[in-house]
């Protein structure tokens, strides 16, 4: 073999080795592709969570603080306490249950939104767990107190059944959420906590529906003029179901959208 042939062989071997190295080398890291649709969805989720948090805090302050700073007779005289006039003349047992429901419901309303804060779950899971325990205890206490108050509702029989059903479902959803996480079923826990918060958020939607329903009666006031007390009574007769049924429909839609365990109607069996 000549020197030229030896040099050609060496050059070919070097080129082959370089080609093999280039082929087996890992490809350069690719930058994550941003999807506008997903970014908009995340932004919408953040805006929605911010609205839920702020509205929950606002209603908790609006609906709870007056009852803790003034007596029911004082609120009834000033006509600024909502249902104070109705409950001011109730027996002591009803008054005690009323205050338990107000305080526990306010705690549930303030703590529940933080359960859906992903950053809290990921960065401080211990805080997430303790906040969840407080929320579940508050839901249980407020739900049982609400069930006891249902027969004394200012909305009469509609309030007894509407608020009574709300209280039962509220306690059941919280209990199912607790049992699911105890057995390690995170998807079911998330689904039940979404349902429980939909019922907790009824405290907010009730106070959103009331002015809307009262305003809807303005065109029908007639020559006698608009009677705010009668309009409030009419509106309050509709909210015992209206304050939570739409919430549950939205919650179930979100549960299915996130592919979490949900209730489905059994498929009908066709008989030939």
N, C-alpha and C positions, 0 to 999 in steps of 0.2 A: 504494500500500500504506500502510495506517495504522500509527501507532506501536504500537498494541496488537497488530496482526498481526506486526509486526517483533519485538516482545518475545516473543510466543508461539513464533515460529520459532527465536529464539535459545535459548529455554529447552529446546525439543525437541532442538535440536542438541547442547546441553550434556548432556542426559540420555542421548542416544544414544551420545555419546563416552564417558561414564562407564560405560555398560553394556558397550561394546566393550572398554574397559580392564579392567573386572572379569572379562569373559569370557576375555580373552587372558592375564590374569595367571596365573603359575604357582601351582598349588594348594599349600597349606601342607604342609610336610614331615610325613610320618606317622612315628610312632614304630614301631620294629620290633616285630612281633608275636612274643611268646615262645610257643613251642610246647612244652608240657610233655613230650611224647614225645621230642622232640629233646634237651631239657635232660637228661632221664633217661638217654638214650643217651650223651651226652657225659660225664655223671657216671660211668656204668658203665665207659666207656672209660678214664677217668682212674684209677678204682679198679683196673681190670684192669692198667693199665700200672704202677701203683705196686706191686701185688702181684708182677708179673713182675720189676721192678727189685729189690725187696727180697729176694725169694726167690733171684734170681740172685746177688746180692752175698753172701747168707748161705751158699749152697752153695759158692760160690767160696772163701769163707773157711774153711768147714768141710772141704772136700775137697782144697784145694790147700795151705793154710798148714801143716798137719801134715807134709806130705812135704818142705817146704822148711826146716822147723825141726828135724826129727829124721830119723835114718837109718831105712831099711827094717827092719834087724834090731831097732832099738829099738822101732819101732812094732809089729812082729810080737810082740815079747816083752810089750809092754803090751796087746796085743790091742785097740788103739784106732786102727789105721790102715786099717781096711777090708780091702783086698786086699794089704796089706803082706806078710803071711805067704806068700801065693802067689808074689809077685814077688821076694821077698828072695833066693830061691835060683836065680833065672834068670841066664842068661849076661849078660856086660857089655853086649852090643849091645841085648838086650831091656830091660835096666835104663835105658840111655840113651834109648831110644825111649819108654819109660814116662814118664820125667821130661819129655821134650819134649812128650808128649801132655798131661800134667797141666798144665804151665805154659801152653802155647798154648791149651788148652781153657779154662783159667781166664781168660785174657785175652779170648777170644772171648765167654765168658759175661758178663763184666763190661761190655764195650764194646757188645755188640749191642743191649741194650735202649734205649740212647740213640739208636739209629738210628730208632726209632719215636716219638721225642719231637718233636711238631710244632713246638713253640716253638723248639727248637734248629735245626730245618731252616729256619724262617722268619727267625729273628733272627740266627743265626750259621751260614750255609750252609757257610762254610769249615771251621768246627769239625766240622760234620756230615760233610763229605767226608773229612777226615782221620781222624775216628773210624771211618768206614766202611772206609777203607783198612786201618787197623789190625785191625779185626774180620775183614775178608776174608783178610788174610795169616794171621792166627791160625787161622781156620777151615781154610785150606789146609794149614797145617803140622800142626795137630792131627788133621785128617782123614787125612792120609797116615800120620802116626804111629799113629793108631788102626787103620788098615788093616794096618800091620805087626804090631801087637799082637794082632790078631784070632786068629791061629792059636795063640796062647799063652793064650787066655782061660781063666779059672777055671771058666767054664760049659761047657767042652768043645766039642763039635761045634756045639751050639746057639749058643754064644757066638761061635764062629768065623763062622757065617753071619749071625747077628743083628747083632753089632757090625761085622762086615765090610760088610754092606749099609748100615748106618748111616753108616760112614765114606765109602763110595763116594757115596751120595746127598748127604752133607754137602758133599763137595768139589764135586760137580757143581752143586748148588744155588748155592754161593758163586760158582763160575765163571760160571754163567749170569747171576747177578745182576750181576756185574762187566761181562760182555760187553754186557748190556742197557743199562747206564748209559753205557758208552763210545760206543754208537751213538745215544744220546739217547732211548732207549725207556724213559721213566720208569714207565709202568704195568707193563711186564714186569719192570723192576728191582724195583719194590715187591713184586710177586708172588713173585719168586724169593728176595728177602731175607726175606719172611715164611716161606717154606719152609725157608730156611737157618736161621733162628732157631728154628723148630719143632724142628729136629734138634739145634741147640745146646742147647736147653732140655731135651733128653733127660738131661743131667747132673742136672737138678733132679727130673724125674719119676722117674728111676731110684731116687733116694733117697727119694721119696715112696711108690713102689710097694713097696720092700723091707720097711718095717715093716708095711705093710698086709697083704702076703702072709704075713709071719711071724705076725702076729696071727691071720690066718685059719686057721692050723694049730693054734692052741691047743686048740680043742675036740676035736681028734683026737690029743691027746698020749698018751692011754691011761694005764695004771697006772704005767708007767716014768717019767712026768713029762715036762715040756716040755724038749726038747733044743734049745737056741738055735743051736748050730752046725749041726745037721741042718736046722733050719728055715731058717737063712740060706742053706744050700746049695740047698735046694729053691726058695726064693724067687729066688735069683740065677740059677737055671736058666730062669726064666720071663721075666726082665726084658730079655734081649738084644733081643727084639722088642717087648715090651710098653712099653718106655721111650720108643719113638719112633713107633710106628705110630699110636696115638691122637693124638699131637701133629700128625702129618701130616694126619690127617683133619680136625682142627680148623682147621689152617692153610688147607687147601683150601676149607673152608666159608667162612672169612673172605675168602679171595681172591674167591670167587664172589659173596659178599655185597657186596663193594666194587666189583663189576663189573670186576675186573682180569682179564687174560688167564689162562685156566685150561684144563686138559685136559678134554675132553668126549668121550664115546664117540660114534663115528659113528652116524648114524641108519641103521636097518636098511632095506634096500630090499625092499619087498614085491613078490614075483613073482606075477603073476596066473596 
